Structure formats: structure tokens, C-alpha cells
Amino acid sequence: MNNSSKLCRKASFPRGNIFCNLIDKIVKRPSLQFLGQWGYHCYEPRIYRTLAKILRYVDLDGFDILLTDYIAFVEKSGHRFEFNFNLEFTEICVNTILYWVFARKGNPDFVELLLKKTKDYIQDRSCSLALIWRTFTPVYCPSPLSGITPLLYVAQTRQSNILRILLQYGILEREKNPINIVLTILLYPSRVRIMVDHELIDIQEDAKTCLTLCSRVLSTVSVREIETQLSLGRRPIIQNWLDYIPPTRYKDPCELVHLCRITIRTRLLANNMLPNGIFSLLIPSRLQKFLNLES
């Protein structure tokens, strides 16, 4: 019996765990039988190719199974492997999963499933299963140990339908400097190569929607910081950007109803109850939608 089979048996993995099987394939390679000799540059392409083959065609049910396997693997494998290998292996897996979910698929259903499956770990950013806080490389390259977070990538690409989901789960409210996300939405150069007019319009409309969504979460938006960037020569993706930030976010008193929304969401967020906890509140559905940033 090879080393990986022994390790997987000791960890009591369910039979057929995708990630346990992946390690088994890697260890069977003769030049990589000793953990101390492993380096991510040797086995990273094999991990990426295997997971990419699954993620390219996977449906929601299959993605659910993959995430379940990953969570089970991480929870039971931490003390079974050499620390550096365990760190590198899980980072490559996370990098590949996030890359395919956000950069290749861009499907809101997959993003929402990712958040539902890992919601219990969101509170602890240091937890290896808090996937939404992990970084990934938008264009896959040999170094997966650096990159940007999903929220920042979505802001850069103005994926308003996905940003809405991230915000509903309280991701922006957990940011240390949320104004950076607003600046990214407004000022970051488009990743999309503009070929015809209607594509530019689509990007502008998404940017407007993203600004509107952020205004539903934040009590203040520092227009001064935006204007400082403009004075340095930065060019906004939409010219009338101020029309999409309510005056009550930067010069007029904030609306009482919005402050109530912030207070309630903050309490739910502290108890890890966003967004599902909103719909357990005994209030009219119209108010539930308001709390869920739908209006």
C-alpha cells in the first residue's frame, strides 16, 4: 500500500473523495514519493489540469459535491501531511476553484453555492475554508500563492449580478476599507477589450449598478477620495458617476431608514445570519427585500 493510501485511510475520508484521490495520483508519481522533496512547481500543473477538467463542465450538483469533498478533505487532512505540502496543495486547489468560479464561469448560481457551503467559516478570515477571503490569480500562472480576492476581482470586472450576491452575504461590510471597492469599480481600467459601442454601454451600466449596490450597504462614500484620484489623472469609467451615489452618502444627513437597515444587517452579520436571517424576521416581505439590498 503506498503512502497516500495509508494517509487517506487514517484520515477516514469517504471513499472517492476527489482531493484524496488527487493526492493519491500525485504520490504515485515515482519522483514525488517523499513529501520533503515535493515542490508546488512539480505537481501544480497536475492538480490544475485535474480540477479544471471537472470544473469546466460541472453543473451545480457536481460543484456541490466538489465543495463537500474539499471541506471534508481540509477538515481531516490538516495534521496528516507535512505542513508546507498541505499549505501548498490546498492553496493550489483554492486558486483553481476560485479562478474557475469567478474568472471563467462568472455564474451567480455557482458563487451563491460557494458562499452557502462555506458560510460557517466566513467569520474567521484565517480559516482555510473561508474561501471568499482567499486570493487567486485571475489568469492562471505557476504561482498561486498571490493574487486578488473574489470581491476585488468582481469590482474590477463590474460583475454586478455577482457583486449583489457578495454584498447580500455582508462581504463588503466586512471589508476594512470598503471605499477601495468603490474606487475600483469607478476607476479600474476595464479588463474587457472594447470593440463596439454596445459593449462599452454594457460595462458602463454594470458600473452604475455596482455603485448603486454599494450605496445600499455603506452609510458614507468618500467623494473626496474619489476626487483626489481624479485630480491625479485617473479617469472614471462613467462620467456622471456622482449621479449614482446618493447625496445622503456624502453631504446630506443619511436617511433614517437606511441607518436602520445598516443596524439590522450589522446585528445579523455579527451572528453570521446574512442573508438567510433576514427572511426569518417577522416583517413585511417589502422590508425583507429592502434589508436584502433588493431596493
C-alpha positions as CSV (number, residue, x, y, z in Angstrom):
1,M,0.0,0.0,0.0
2,N,1.5,3.4,-1.0
3,N,1.9,6.3,1.4
4,S,-1.1,8.2,0.1
5,S,-3.4,5.3,0.6
6,K,-2.3,4.9,4.2
7,L,-2.7,8.6,4.9
8,C,-6.2,8.7,3.4
9,R,-7.3,5.6,5.3
10,K,-6.0,7.0,8.6
11,A,-7.9,10.3,7.9
12,S,-11.1,8.3,7.4
13,F,-12.0,10.0,4.1
14,P,-15.2,9.0,2.4
15,R,-14.5,6.6,-0.4
16,G,-14.0,8.5,-3.7
17,N,-13.1,11.9,-2.2
18,I,-11.9,14.0,-5.2
19,F,-9.0,15.6,-3.3
20,C,-7.8,12.4,-1.6
21,N,-7.8,10.7,-5.0
22,L,-5.9,13.6,-6.4
23,I,-3.2,13.3,-3.8
24,D,-3.1,9.5,-4.5
25,K,-2.4,10.2,-8.2
26,I,0.4,12.7,-7.3
27,V,2.1,10.4,-4.8
28,K,2.1,7.5,-7.3
29,R,4.5,9.5,-9.4
30,P,7.9,7.9,-8.6
31,S,9.9,11.2,-8.4
32,L,7.4,12.6,-5.8
33,Q,7.1,9.8,-3.3
34,F,8.8,11.6,-0.4
35,L,6.9,14.6,1.0
36,G,10.1,16.5,1.8
37,Q,11.1,16.6,-1.9
38,W,7.8,18.0,-3.1
39,G,7.5,21.5,-4.6
40,Y,4.4,23.1,-6.0
41,H,6.2,23.7,-9.3
42,C,6.3,19.9,-9.8
43,Y,2.8,18.9,-9.0
44,E,0.8,22.1,-9.5
45,P,0.0,21.5,-13.3
46,R,-1.4,18.1,-12.5
47,I,-3.6,19.5,-9.8
48,Y,-4.8,22.3,-12.0
49,R,-5.5,20.0,-15.0
50,T,-7.4,17.5,-12.9
51,L,-9.6,20.1,-11.2
52,A,-10.0,22.2,-14.4
53,K,-11.3,19.1,-16.3
54,I,-14.0,18.8,-13.6
55,L,-14.8,22.5,-13.2
56,R,-15.0,23.2,-17.0
57,Y,-18.2,21.0,-17.4
58,V,-19.5,20.7,-13.9
59,D,-23.1,21.6,-13.1
60,L,-24.4,22.9,-9.8
61,D,-24.9,19.4,-8.3
62,G,-21.4,18.4,-9.3
63,F,-19.9,21.6,-7.9
64,D,-21.8,20.9,-4.6
65,I,-20.1,17.5,-4.4
66,L,-16.7,19.0,-5.2
67,L,-17.0,21.6,-2.4
68,T,-18.3,19.0,0.0
69,D,-15.2,16.8,-0.7
70,Y,-12.9,19.8,-0.3
71,I,-14.4,20.8,3.1
72,A,-14.1,17.1,4.3
73,F,-10.6,16.9,3.0
74,V,-9.4,20.1,4.7
75,E,-11.1,19.3,8.0
76,K,-9.5,15.9,8.2
77,S,-6.1,16.3,6.5
78,G,-4.5,19.2,8.3
79,H,-2.4,17.1,10.7
80,R,-1.8,14.2,8.3
81,F,0.6,15.8,5.9
82,E,3.8,17.9,6.1
83,F,2.7,21.4,6.8
84,N,4.3,23.0,3.7
85,F,2.8,20.4,1.4
86,N,-0.6,20.8,3.0
87,L,-0.5,24.5,2.6
88,E,0.7,24.4,-1.0
89,F,-1.8,21.7,-2.0
90,T,-4.8,23.5,-0.5
91,E,-3.7,26.9,-1.9
92,I,-3.4,25.4,-5.4
93,C,-6.9,23.8,-5.1
94,V,-8.4,27.1,-3.8
95,N,-6.7,29.1,-6.6
96,T,-8.1,26.7,-9.2
97,I,-11.6,26.7,-7.7
98,L,-11.9,30.5,-7.4
99,Y,-10.3,31.0,-10.8
100,W,-12.9,28.8,-12.5
101,V,-15.9,30.1,-10.5
102,F,-15.1,33.9,-10.8
103,A,-12.9,34.3,-13.9
104,R,-14.1,31.5,-16.2
105,K,-17.7,30.8,-15.3
106,G,-18.9,34.1,-13.8
107,N,-22.1,32.3,-12.9
108,P,-24.1,33.8,-9.9
109,D,-25.5,30.4,-9.0
110,F,-22.0,29.0,-8.5
111,V,-21.0,32.0,-6.5
112,E,-24.1,31.7,-4.2
113,L,-23.5,27.9,-3.8
114,L,-19.9,28.6,-2.8
115,L,-21.0,31.1,-0.2
116,K,-23.7,28.8,1.2
117,K,-21.3,25.9,1.5
118,T,-18.6,27.9,3.3
119,K,-20.8,30.4,5.1
120,D,-19.9,28.9,8.5
121,Y,-16.3,29.7,8.0
122,I,-16.6,33.4,6.8
123,Q,-16.2,34.9,10.3
124,D,-12.6,33.7,10.6
125,R,-10.5,35.1,7.7
126,S,-7.6,32.9,8.8
127,C,-9.6,29.7,8.3
128,S,-8.5,27.8,5.2
129,L,-12.2,27.2,4.4
130,A,-13.1,30.8,4.3
131,L,-12.7,30.7,0.6
132,I,-14.3,34.0,-0.2
133,W,-11.4,35.8,1.6
134,R,-8.7,33.8,-0.2
135,T,-6.8,35.2,-3.1
136,F,-6.5,33.8,-6.6
137,T,-4.7,34.6,-9.8
138,P,-7.2,35.9,-12.4
139,V,-5.1,34.5,-15.2
140,Y,-3.8,31.1,-14.2
141,C,0.0,31.1,-13.8
142,P,2.6,28.9,-12.0
143,S,2.4,30.9,-8.7
144,P,-0.9,30.5,-7.0
145,L,0.2,31.9,-3.6
146,S,-0.6,35.5,-4.5
147,G,-3.4,37.3,-6.3
148,I,-6.6,39.2,-5.5
149,T,-9.7,38.4,-3.5
150,P,-13.0,37.4,-5.3
151,L,-14.6,40.7,-4.2
152,L,-11.8,42.8,-5.7
153,Y,-11.9,40.8,-8.9
154,V,-15.7,41.3,-9.2
155,A,-15.3,45.0,-8.6
156,Q,-12.6,45.2,-11.3
157,T,-14.8,43.4,-13.8
158,R,-18.0,45.1,-12.7
159,Q,-20.0,41.8,-12.5
160,S,-23.0,43.5,-10.9
161,N,-25.1,40.3,-10.7
162,I,-22.3,38.6,-8.7
163,L,-21.5,41.7,-6.6
164,R,-25.1,41.8,-5.5
165,I,-24.7,38.3,-4.0
166,L,-21.4,39.1,-2.3
167,L,-23.0,42.2,-0.8
168,Q,-26.1,40.3,0.4
169,Y,-23.8,38.0,2.3
170,G,-22.2,41.0,4.0
171,I,-18.8,40.7,2.3
172,L,-18.4,44.5,1.7
173,E,-19.4,45.3,5.3
174,R,-16.6,43.1,6.4
175,E,-14.0,45.0,4.4
176,K,-11.6,47.1,6.3
177,N,-11.6,49.9,3.7
178,P,-14.8,49.5,1.6
179,I,-14.1,52.7,-0.3
180,N,-11.3,50.8,-2.1
181,I,-14.0,48.7,-3.7
182,V,-15.9,51.8,-4.8
183,L,-12.7,53.3,-6.3
184,T,-12.0,50.0,-8.1
185,I,-15.5,49.9,-9.6
186,L,-15.2,53.5,-10.8
187,L,-11.6,53.9,-11.8
188,Y,-10.1,50.5,-12.6
189,P,-9.3,50.1,-16.3
190,S,-11.7,47.7,-18.0
191,R,-10.5,44.1,-18.3
192,V,-12.7,43.7,-21.3
193,R,-11.3,44.8,-24.7
194,I,-13.9,47.3,-26.1
195,M,-14.6,46.5,-29.7
196,V,-18.0,48.0,-30.4
197,D,-20.2,50.7,-28.7
198,H,-22.8,48.4,-27.2
199,E,-20.0,46.6,-25.1
200,L,-19.0,49.9,-23.6
201,I,-22.6,50.7,-22.7
202,D,-22.9,47.3,-21.0
203,I,-19.8,47.9,-18.9
204,Q,-21.0,51.4,-18.0
205,E,-24.4,50.1,-17.0
206,D,-22.8,47.4,-14.8
207,A,-20.6,50.0,-13.2
208,K,-23.6,52.2,-12.4
209,T,-25.4,49.2,-10.9
210,C,-22.3,48.3,-8.8
211,L,-22.2,51.9,-7.4
212,T,-25.8,51.8,-6.6
213,L,-25.4,48.5,-4.8
214,C,-22.5,49.8,-2.7
215,S,-24.6,52.8,-1.7
216,R,-27.2,50.4,-0.3
217,V,-24.6,49.0,2.1
218,L,-22.5,52.0,3.1
219,S,-23.6,54.9,5.3
220,T,-20.9,57.2,3.8
221,V,-19.0,57.2,0.5
222,S,-15.9,59.4,0.5
223,V,-16.3,61.5,-2.6
224,R,-13.2,63.5,-1.6
225,E,-11.1,60.4,-2.1
226,I,-12.6,59.8,-5.5
227,E,-12.0,63.4,-6.5
228,T,-8.4,63.1,-5.2
229,Q,-7.8,60.2,-7.6
230,L,-9.4,62.2,-10.4
231,S,-7.1,65.1,-9.7
232,L,-4.1,62.7,-10.2
233,G,-5.3,61.9,-13.7
234,R,-7.4,58.8,-13.1
235,R,-10.3,58.5,-15.5
236,P,-13.7,57.2,-14.3
237,I,-15.5,54.6,-16.4
238,I,-18.7,56.6,-16.3
239,Q,-18.6,60.4,-16.5
240,N,-21.7,61.2,-14.5
241,W,-20.6,58.9,-11.6
242,L,-21.9,61.2,-8.9
243,D,-25.5,60.7,-10.1
244,Y,-25.2,57.1,-8.8
245,I,-24.1,58.0,-5.3
246,P,-27.0,59.4,-3.2
247,P,-26.3,62.9,-1.7
248,T,-27.1,61.3,1.7
249,R,-23.9,59.3,1.4
250,Y,-21.5,62.3,1.2
251,K,-23.1,65.6,2.0
252,D,-26.7,65.4,3.3
253,P,-27.8,63.6,6.5
254,C,-28.2,59.8,6.0
255,E,-31.8,58.6,5.8
256,L,-33.1,57.1,9.0
257,V,-34.5,54.1,7.1
258,H,-31.0,53.4,5.7
259,L,-29.4,53.7,9.1
260,C,-32.0,51.2,10.4
261,R,-31.0,48.8,7.5
262,I,-27.4,49.1,8.4
263,T,-28.1,48.5,12.1
264,I,-30.2,45.4,11.5
265,R,-27.7,44.0,8.9
266,T,-24.8,44.6,11.3
267,R,-26.6,42.6,14.0
268,L,-27.4,39.8,11.7
269,L,-23.8,39.9,10.3
270,A,-22.3,39.6,13.8
271,N,-24.3,36.4,14.2
272,N,-23.4,35.1,10.8
273,M,-27.1,35.2,9.7
274,L,-26.8,37.1,6.4
275,P,-28.7,36.9,4.2
276,N,-31.0,34.0,5.4
277,G,-31.7,35.5,8.8
278,I,-33.4,38.4,7.0
279,F,-36.3,36.2,5.9
280,S,-36.9,34.8,9.4
281,L,-37.7,38.3,10.7
282,L,-41.4,38.9,11.2
283,I,-41.7,41.9,9.0
284,P,-43.4,42.5,5.6
285,S,-41.7,41.0,2.6
286,R,-41.1,44.5,1.2
287,L,-38.9,45.3,4.2
288,Q,-37.1,42.0,3.9
289,K,-36.2,42.8,0.3
290,F,-35.0,46.2,1.5
291,L,-32.7,44.6,4.0
292,N,-31.5,42.2,1.4
293,L,-30.4,45.1,-0.8
294,E,-33.1,44.5,-3.5
295,S,-34.3,48.0,-3.3
